[in-house]
Amino acid sequence: MVRRVVRGIGLAMGLLLLLLATLVAYWALRPNRAEVDPALGAEVWPVVSDGWHNSNTHLIYWRDAFFLVHARSRFHMGNSDSRLVVRRSADGREWTEVALLGMPGEDIRDPKFAVIDDRLFLYALPNTGFEPEPYGTVVATSDDGLTWSSFTPIEPQGWLLWEPKTLDGRTWYATAYWHEHGRSALFRSTDGLTWEHVSDIHQGDRNDETANAFLPDGRMLVTARLEGDDRAWHQGSPNAATLLAVAAPPYTEWTTTRSATARLDGPALFTDNGRVYAVGRFDPEGTDQWYGGSSLLGRKRTAIYEVTPDALIHLSDLPSAGDTSYAGAVVRDGALYTTYYTSATARDYPWLLGLVTPSDILMARVPLDRLAALADARMP
């Protein structure tokens, strides 16, 4: 009897391992089905491919050069080997590493540049655990992009700042989310170091990463990642969505709606000719799978969207798969230059495999007239 039970358990374990091996093999061999619209006219090339798990990019153009920053780590989860790499390029194609920044014994991620009073500011989110759950925001500054100060904490503590934006070059606004999730707010600063609370934007829905842009009439448009409920970031939810929030100056009263087009992870918002666009993560499977939207088991893309106060409109994927997104965006010389990271694009890995395998940094150049024409064609 005991032997039969042991044999039964062994057979069940063997079948389970065979099932898992088959599933992994299927994931590893599945062709990439990213839908890159040829009307976009995107030109894409590699920037970093060195065997590390590269992620969390940001991009800025300053003093006649592109500056790129990205996280470099062993894998997506928190670890003390994490560093921020700063690179410089005159043309976006040939890059030189100019700085390697970190915090001793801590993970660091989600870097964001801003040029304030002709100094380069670098904001980042430190983390001490295996789960990628930052506890606050730190900032370093540079006069030339090459030599940097040490990271110092930003007040008020516990808020995770995204990319600062300005209309007049004097007052800067940054959206932020609470380190325990579920809250987003707007902050402002005149020096980039001291930030004051302006207003609350949203509460609930495990509110996460936020981004902002200005509309032509001076109103502010904000997106926020809504994980949908209190499940962990990787579990997926049928309620996952993107918050769309709008406020007129002084940005204290918000009108909100939500879009089920995507849960916009790692958003980078930019403007051109009065329109707001976003580069961020896309879940091509939506919320129809049994595991809901944005699960570890699902496929991911980096995609370009148009953002209006009422809608998030998917325009096109970019070549991407696995663990991907977290873009930087620069509008220059009639084109969008955007950096993002991705797992190998030859296959269509699920997010789960992308988290623990190497990923590269890519740059895409998109003519703005082609982008606007595509947005016109996709407008509901």
Order of alpha helices (4+ residues) and beta strands (2+ residues): alpha-beta-beta-beta-beta-beta-beta-beta-beta-beta-beta-beta-beta-beta-beta-beta-beta-beta-beta-beta-beta-beta-beta-beta-beta-beta-beta-alpha-beta-alpha
